[in-house]
Amino acid sequence: MATRDYSKLSGEDRAFGNWLAGFTAGEGTFGLYLAPTTVRGTDYWRRSASFRIGVRLDDFPVIEKVREFLGCGQILRVEERREGN
């Protein structure tokens, strides 16, 4: 997917970005992770970041639109967990 200059968004894209900020506040999470790692005898901290949004399966088109807007991402389907299973 192409890189995007977010400082030059159209009015429609800016409105979607504002909607996405609110949607993320309710349904999303950001994560930063550090993990100690050793490669070829050298210790270092592996860093990673994630942005996740959790929705029901019937909201799948919304997530596709978000991925299209951001120009990156991976959509994973996670089976619903029920109590007692």
C-alpha positions as CSV (number, residue, x, y, z in Angstrom):
1,M,0.0,0.0,0.0
2,A,1.2,3.5,-0.8
3,T,2.7,6.0,1.7
4,R,0.4,8.9,2.4
5,D,1.1,12.6,3.4
6,Y,-1.5,13.1,6.1
7,S,-0.8,16.8,6.3
8,K,-2.5,17.2,3.0
9,L,-5.8,15.4,3.6
10,S,-8.9,16.4,1.7
11,G,-12.0,17.6,3.7
12,E,-13.6,14.2,3.4
13,D,-10.4,12.3,4.5
14,R,-10.0,14.7,7.4
15,A,-13.5,14.0,8.5
16,F,-12.8,10.3,8.3
17,G,-9.7,10.8,10.3
18,N,-11.7,12.6,13.0
19,W,-14.2,9.8,13.0
20,L,-11.4,7.2,13.2
21,A,-10.0,9.0,16.3
22,G,-13.3,8.7,18.1
23,F,-13.9,5.1,16.9
24,T,-10.4,4.2,18.1
25,A,-11.1,5.8,21.5
26,G,-14.0,3.4,22.0
27,E,-12.9,0.2,20.1
28,G,-9.1,0.4,19.7
29,T,-5.8,0.0,21.5
30,F,-2.2,1.0,21.0
31,G,0.6,-1.2,22.3
32,L,4.3,-0.7,22.7
33,Y,6.3,-3.8,23.6
34,L,9.9,-4.5,24.7
35,A,11.3,-8.0,24.9
36,P,14.9,-9.0,25.8
37,T,16.5,-10.8,23.0
38,T,19.9,-12.3,22.3
39,V,21.3,-12.6,18.7
40,R,24.7,-14.0,18.1
41,G,25.7,-13.5,21.7
42,T,24.6,-9.9,21.8
43,D,21.8,-8.8,24.2
44,Y,19.4,-6.1,23.1
45,W,15.7,-5.1,23.5
46,R,13.4,-6.0,20.6
47,R,10.8,-3.2,20.1
48,S,7.4,-3.5,18.5
49,A,4.2,-1.5,18.3
50,S,0.7,-2.4,17.4
51,F,-2.6,-0.6,16.8
52,R,-5.7,-2.9,17.2
53,I,-9.4,-2.4,16.7
54,G,-11.8,-5.0,17.9
55,V,-15.3,-5.2,16.3
56,R,-17.9,-7.8,15.5
57,L,-17.8,-9.7,12.3
58,D,-20.7,-7.7,10.8
59,D,-18.5,-4.6,11.1
60,F,-15.8,-6.1,8.9
61,P,-16.4,-3.5,6.1
62,V,-15.6,-0.7,8.6
63,I,-12.2,-2.3,9.3
64,E,-11.5,-2.7,5.6
65,K,-12.2,1.0,5.2
66,V,-9.8,1.9,8.0
67,R,-7.1,-0.2,6.5
68,E,-7.6,1.5,3.1
69,F,-7.5,4.9,4.8
70,L,-4.3,4.2,6.7
71,G,-2.6,2.5,3.8
72,C,-1.3,-0.4,5.9
73,G,-2.4,-3.2,8.2
74,Q,-3.5,-6.7,8.6
75,I,-7.0,-7.9,9.3
76,L,-7.3,-11.0,11.5
77,R,-10.4,-12.8,12.4
78,V,-10.5,-14.1,16.0
79,E,-13.2,-16.5,17.0
80,E,-15.6,-15.2,19.7
81,R,-14.8,-16.5,23.1
82,R,-17.8,-17.6,25.2
83,E,-17.8,-18.2,29.0
84,G,-17.4,-21.9,29.8
85,N,-15.4,-22.7,26.7
